[in-house]
Every structure is written in C-alpha cells, then in structure tokens.
Amino acid sequence: MRSIGRRPALGLLLLSLLLAGCGEDNQSDATAPTFRATPSEARMIYTFAVHPLHNPVRLHEVFNPLMDHLSARLPEARFRLEASRNYAHYNRKIDAELPDFLLPNPYQTLRAQQRGYRVIAKMGDDHNFRGIILVRRDSEIDSVDDLRGGSISYPARTALAATMMPQYFLHQQGLDVSREVDNRYVGSQESAIMNVYLGETDAGATWPPPWRALSSERPELAEALEIRWQTDPLPNNSVMVHERVDDTLAQRVALLLDQLHHRQEGNRILGPMELSRFELAADGDYASVVDFIGDFERAIGPIE
C-alpha cells in the first residue's frame, strides 16, 4: 500500500519537472535562435555608431533599416544603431573605443585607426564626398572675395566634407578663413543649411547627400538657396570594426554591405542614404585623406 501511495506523488513530481523544463526551453527560445548549439553562442548585441550625418531622429529613420537587415541575415548577432548629439560626442565614443562598429567620416577614420578599429568597407559614390557652399539666391555673394567680413555656418570643426574641405577650398581661393570670416560651428548638417536659409549666416557649408535630402523634403530651401562653390572629392565615409569583434563576423558584415545594391530590398535601404552602394575597403584606401589633413593643418592650423 505504501508503494501505491507514493506513485501519485512521484507522478506529480515528474510532471512538474517536465513542465519546468518546458518553461526553460520556451524562455531560451525567446532570446536565442533555436538552432544555436550551446547557451554560450546566444545572440549578441553589437553597437553600430554612425557619425552625425543627420540629427539623431533622422539618423535613426535612415539607418535603422540597415540594422534590421544585418540582424536578419546574421542570426547570431543583433545590431543596434547608436546616434550622437554632435561630432564631439561621437569623437569621444571613438576615443573610448565604445562602439563595436563605426561609420565615421574619413577624418574620424584616421582617428579610429589609432584606437583599435580597422576599415572593412566604405560608402561608394566618392564623387559625392565633396564640400558644397550654399548662399541665398537673393544675396550679392558672387565671388569668394564677397565673403570677407561675412559669416559661414558649418556642422563641426571635424566634419571633413562639410567643414575642412570647404575651408581649404576658400584658402586656395585667397581667403584667410581664420581671420577674414566668422566661422560658426552649429552642430549638424541641417543646422548649417538652415542658418544660411534663415539669414543667420551669409553662407553655409555642407555636402551633397544632406542637401539633397533636406531640399527634397522642403522645396522652399531649393527655391531660396543655391550651390555657389564645390570642392574636389575625397574617399567617402568608411565602415570600421573594433579588434575585439570576431573577424569572421566582421567579414560577413562587410560582404552583406558590399552586396546590398544587388537586392531590391537593399536598394530601398540605400535610397534614404542618398547612396548607390557600399563597397569593400581597407585602411590603405584612406591614404589620400592623410595627405589632405597634412595640407589642411599646414595651411589653416590644427583641427582640434
């Protein structure tokens, strides 16, 4: 009789253990792909920090679809976009080696190479990586000489295409940009454009993608402003990875970026970036930027 009395209790114990095991499996499925072999291979989150091409809200609108694309095709990883308030904030993240992946401008690329990052890809369309200087159509600014004593808005001192390249261009045209103009660093590409539109500055410097995007959304900008000057191009923004990230994963990210323009979905992702493609790249592809920075600092002075 004792053995018969224990069977219901034993059955309940086995049932509770079985249910507990099922609960653990379901919880595991919610956080890792079902085909992962061991808990140590659970999906990891990688931060992907894009420099302030746009204000943080717009940056998320433009680049979150790319994060979703990478996360969907690399089941062991999830990619989280990280925006920054301004260029100084972004540069501090590089110096602290916080993000796993970066999309920096070429000047920040050189900076990141000294902090354990390496180039694995880059934005294509190098012809777009040039500075442009905007003025109001109703202004009387026709020549570089007309900027003497005036004001120019830029995103930040370390914005290569939108600040350094326009400043070096103006220097080559005979303008002493350190003494003869009021240089105003206003925090973002959109702010640099809006300052000249609103008459806060006589001219504004940016680069083609944000100008095309903003003027398309706000046709009144295209009606009021025009490109008066543009610089020669340099290699476009890079994609970098920190040395702590597994090399196989880094290579797969690079290949996915390189193949993006071959897919209809990929072209939908690239469109808001004002970009036709990404391409594979390496640190050596930015040698011409090293030369430019040297010329800039000799002519105008230290960047920071």
C-alpha positions as CSV (number, residue, x, y, z in Angstrom):
1,M,0.0,0.0,0.0
2,R,2.9,2.4,0.7
3,S,4.3,1.9,-2.8
4,I,0.9,2.6,-4.3
5,G,0.5,5.8,-2.2
6,R,3.8,7.1,-3.5
7,R,3.0,6.8,-7.2
8,P,0.7,9.9,-7.5
9,A,3.3,12.0,-5.7
10,L,6.1,10.6,-7.9
11,G,4.0,11.3,-11.0
12,L,3.3,14.8,-9.9
13,L,7.0,15.4,-9.3
14,L,7.9,14.1,-12.7
15,L,5.2,16.2,-14.3
16,S,6.3,19.3,-12.5
17,L,9.9,18.7,-13.6
18,L,8.8,18.2,-17.2
19,L,6.7,21.4,-17.2
20,A,9.6,23.3,-15.6
21,G,11.9,22.0,-18.3
22,C,9.5,23.1,-21.0
23,G,9.3,26.6,-19.4
24,E,13.1,26.9,-19.5
25,D,13.2,25.9,-23.2
26,N,10.5,28.5,-24.1
27,Q,12.4,31.2,-22.3
28,S,15.6,30.3,-24.1
29,D,13.8,30.4,-27.4
30,A,12.8,34.0,-26.8
31,T,16.3,35.1,-26.5
32,A,18.3,32.9,-28.9
33,P,17.7,31.2,-32.3
34,T,16.5,27.7,-31.9
35,F,19.4,26.2,-33.9
36,R,22.1,27.5,-31.6
37,A,24.1,24.6,-30.2
38,T,25.1,26.0,-26.8
39,P,24.0,28.8,-24.5
40,S,27.5,30.4,-24.9
41,E,26.6,31.0,-28.6
42,A,23.4,33.1,-27.8
43,R,22.7,36.1,-30.0
44,M,24.9,39.1,-29.1
45,I,24.1,42.7,-29.5
46,Y,26.6,44.9,-31.4
47,T,26.5,48.6,-31.4
48,F,26.9,50.4,-34.8
49,A,27.7,54.1,-34.3
50,V,27.1,56.4,-37.3
51,H,28.6,59.8,-37.2
52,P,26.2,62.8,-37.2
53,L,25.3,62.8,-40.9
54,H,21.9,64.0,-39.7
55,N,20.2,64.9,-36.4
56,P,19.6,61.8,-34.2
57,V,15.9,61.4,-35.2
58,R,16.6,61.4,-38.9
59,L,19.7,59.3,-38.4
60,H,17.5,56.5,-36.9
61,E,15.0,56.9,-39.7
62,V,17.7,56.5,-42.4
63,F,19.9,53.8,-40.8
64,N,17.6,51.6,-38.7
65,P,16.5,49.6,-41.8
66,L,20.2,48.7,-42.4
67,M,20.5,47.5,-38.8
68,D,17.4,45.3,-39.3
69,H,18.8,43.9,-42.5
70,L,22.1,42.9,-40.9
71,S,20.3,41.4,-37.9
72,A,18.0,39.3,-40.1
73,R,20.9,37.9,-42.1
74,L,23.3,37.2,-39.2
75,P,21.1,35.2,-36.7
76,E,23.9,35.1,-34.1
77,A,24.0,38.9,-33.9
78,R,21.7,41.8,-33.4
79,F,22.8,45.3,-34.5
80,R,21.8,48.4,-32.6
81,L,22.2,51.8,-34.1
82,E,23.8,54.4,-31.9
83,A,23.4,58.1,-32.7
84,S,25.3,61.0,-31.2
85,R,24.3,64.5,-30.2
86,N,27.1,66.1,-32.2
87,Y,30.6,65.5,-33.6
88,A,32.4,66.0,-30.2
89,H,30.1,63.4,-28.6
90,Y,30.8,60.9,-31.4
91,N,34.6,61.5,-31.2
92,R,34.6,60.8,-27.5
93,K,32.9,57.4,-28.2
94,I,35.7,56.6,-30.7
95,D,38.4,57.6,-28.2
96,A,36.8,55.4,-25.5
97,E,36.5,52.5,-28.0
98,L,32.9,52.0,-27.1
99,P,31.1,51.1,-30.3
100,D,31.7,47.7,-32.0
101,F,31.2,49.1,-35.5
102,L,31.6,52.6,-36.8
103,L,30.5,54.6,-39.8
104,P,32.8,57.6,-39.4
105,N,33.8,60.3,-41.8
106,P,37.3,59.9,-43.3
107,Y,39.0,62.2,-40.7
108,Q,37.4,60.2,-37.9
109,T,38.5,57.1,-39.7
110,L,42.2,58.1,-39.2
111,R,41.4,58.8,-35.6
112,A,39.7,55.5,-35.1
113,Q,42.7,53.6,-36.7
114,Q,44.7,54.7,-33.6
115,R,42.0,53.2,-31.3
116,G,41.8,49.6,-32.3
117,Y,39.5,50.0,-35.3
118,R,40.1,48.9,-38.9
119,V,38.3,49.6,-42.2
120,I,36.2,46.7,-43.7
121,A,34.0,48.6,-46.1
122,K,33.1,52.1,-47.2
123,M,30.3,54.1,-48.8
124,G,30.6,54.2,-52.6
125,D,29.9,57.3,-54.7
126,D,33.2,59.0,-53.9
127,H,32.2,61.8,-56.3
128,N,29.6,62.8,-53.7
129,F,32.1,63.2,-50.9
130,R,32.9,66.8,-51.5
131,G,32.1,70.1,-49.8
132,I,29.5,72.5,-51.1
133,I,29.0,76.1,-50.1
134,L,25.4,77.4,-50.2
135,V,24.3,81.0,-50.4
136,R,20.9,82.6,-50.8
137,R,19.8,83.2,-54.4
138,D,18.9,86.8,-53.4
139,S,22.3,87.5,-51.9
140,E,25.1,89.6,-53.5
141,I,27.7,87.0,-53.0
142,D,29.2,86.2,-56.3
143,S,32.9,85.7,-55.6
144,V,35.0,84.4,-52.7
145,D,36.1,88.0,-52.0
146,D,32.5,88.8,-51.2
147,L,32.7,86.5,-48.1
148,R,35.3,88.7,-46.4
149,G,33.8,90.1,-43.2
150,G,30.9,87.7,-43.5
151,S,29.8,84.6,-41.7
152,I,29.7,80.9,-42.7
153,S,27.9,78.1,-40.9
154,Y,29.4,74.6,-40.6
155,P,28.3,71.4,-38.8
156,A,31.5,71.0,-36.7
157,R,35.3,71.5,-36.9
158,T,35.9,67.8,-37.5
159,A,33.3,67.5,-40.4
160,L,35.6,66.7,-43.2
161,A,33.5,67.2,-46.3
162,A,31.3,69.9,-44.8
163,T,33.9,72.0,-43.0
164,M,37.5,71.2,-43.6
165,M,37.2,70.7,-47.4
166,P,35.3,74.0,-47.9
167,Q,37.7,75.9,-45.6
168,Y,40.7,74.6,-47.6
169,F,39.0,75.5,-50.9
170,L,38.4,79.0,-49.7
171,H,42.0,79.2,-48.5
172,Q,43.1,78.1,-52.0
173,Q,41.0,81.0,-53.4
174,G,42.8,83.5,-51.4
175,L,40.6,83.9,-48.3
176,D,42.1,83.8,-44.8
177,V,39.4,81.6,-43.2
178,S,40.9,82.0,-39.8
179,R,40.8,85.8,-39.7
180,E,38.6,87.2,-42.5
181,V,35.3,85.3,-41.9
182,D,33.2,84.5,-38.8
183,N,33.2,80.7,-38.7
184,R,30.2,79.3,-36.8
185,Y,30.0,75.6,-35.9
186,V,26.3,74.9,-35.5
187,G,26.2,71.2,-34.7
188,S,24.6,69.4,-37.7
189,Q,24.3,69.4,-41.4
190,E,20.7,70.5,-41.2
191,S,21.6,73.4,-38.9
192,A,24.4,74.6,-41.3
193,I,21.9,74.7,-44.1
194,M,19.1,76.3,-42.1
195,N,21.4,79.1,-40.8
196,V,22.0,80.4,-44.3
197,Y,18.4,79.9,-45.3
198,L,17.2,82.0,-42.3
199,G,19.8,84.7,-42.9
200,E,21.8,83.9,-39.7
201,T,24.9,83.4,-41.8
202,D,25.9,84.7,-45.3
203,A,26.9,81.2,-46.5
204,G,26.6,77.6,-45.2
205,A,28.8,74.6,-45.9
206,T,27.6,71.0,-46.1
207,W,27.9,68.1,-48.5
208,P,25.6,66.8,-51.2
209,P,23.6,64.0,-49.6
210,P,22.1,66.0,-46.7
211,W,21.5,69.0,-49.0
212,R,19.6,66.8,-51.5
213,A,17.6,65.1,-48.8
214,L,16.6,68.3,-46.9
215,S,15.9,70.3,-50.0
216,S,13.7,67.5,-51.4
217,E,11.7,67.4,-48.2
218,R,11.5,71.2,-48.0
219,P,11.3,72.6,-51.6
220,E,11.4,76.2,-50.2
221,L,15.1,75.6,-49.4
222,A,15.9,74.7,-53.0
223,E,14.0,77.8,-54.1
224,A,15.9,80.1,-51.8
225,L,19.4,78.6,-51.8
226,E,21.9,77.6,-54.4
227,I,25.3,75.9,-54.5
228,R,27.8,78.6,-55.2
229,W,31.0,76.5,-54.9
230,Q,32.0,72.9,-54.5
231,T,35.3,71.2,-53.7
232,D,37.2,68.3,-55.2
233,P,36.2,64.9,-53.7
234,L,37.9,62.5,-51.3
235,P,37.1,58.9,-50.4
236,N,33.6,58.5,-48.9
237,N,32.8,57.5,-45.3
238,S,34.2,54.2,-44.0
239,V,32.8,51.3,-42.1
240,M,35.0,50.1,-39.3
241,V,35.1,47.3,-36.8
242,H,36.9,47.1,-33.4
243,E,39.5,44.5,-32.9
244,R,37.5,42.8,-30.2
245,V,34.8,41.7,-32.7
246,D,35.2,38.3,-34.2
247,D,36.9,38.5,-37.6
248,T,34.5,36.1,-39.3
249,L,31.5,38.2,-38.2
250,A,33.2,41.4,-39.4
251,Q,33.9,39.8,-42.8
252,R,30.3,38.7,-43.1
253,V,29.1,42.2,-42.3
254,A,31.4,43.7,-44.9
255,L,30.1,41.2,-47.6
256,L,26.5,41.9,-46.8
257,L,27.1,45.7,-47.2
258,D,29.0,45.1,-50.5
259,Q,26.1,43.0,-51.8
260,L,23.3,45.4,-50.7
261,H,22.9,47.1,-54.0
262,H,22.2,43.8,-55.8
263,R,18.9,43.3,-53.9
264,Q,15.7,45.2,-54.3
265,E,15.4,45.4,-50.5
266,G,19.0,46.7,-50.3
267,N,18.3,49.5,-52.8
268,R,15.3,50.5,-50.7
269,I,17.7,50.8,-47.7
270,L,20.3,52.7,-49.7
271,G,17.8,55.2,-51.1
272,P,17.3,57.4,-48.0
273,M,21.1,57.4,-47.5
274,E,21.4,59.1,-50.9
275,L,23.8,56.3,-51.7
276,S,24.0,53.8,-54.6
277,R,26.2,51.2,-52.9
278,F,28.7,50.2,-50.2
279,E,32.0,48.6,-51.3
280,L,34.8,46.6,-49.7
281,A,37.7,48.7,-48.4
282,A,40.7,48.7,-46.1
283,D,42.8,51.2,-44.1
284,G,45.0,51.9,-47.1
285,D,42.1,53.3,-49.1
286,Y,42.3,56.5,-46.9
287,A,45.9,57.4,-47.7
288,S,44.8,60.5,-49.7
289,V,42.9,61.7,-46.6
290,V,46.2,61.6,-44.6
291,D,47.7,63.8,-47.3
292,F,44.7,66.2,-47.2
293,I,44.8,66.6,-43.4
294,G,48.5,67.4,-43.6
295,D,47.9,70.1,-46.2
296,F,45.0,71.5,-44.2
297,E,46.9,71.8,-41.0
298,R,49.9,73.4,-42.6
299,A,47.7,75.9,-44.4
300,I,45.0,76.7,-41.8
301,G,46.1,75.2,-38.5
302,P,45.4,72.3,-36.1
303,I,41.9,70.8,-36.5
304,E,41.4,70.3,-32.7
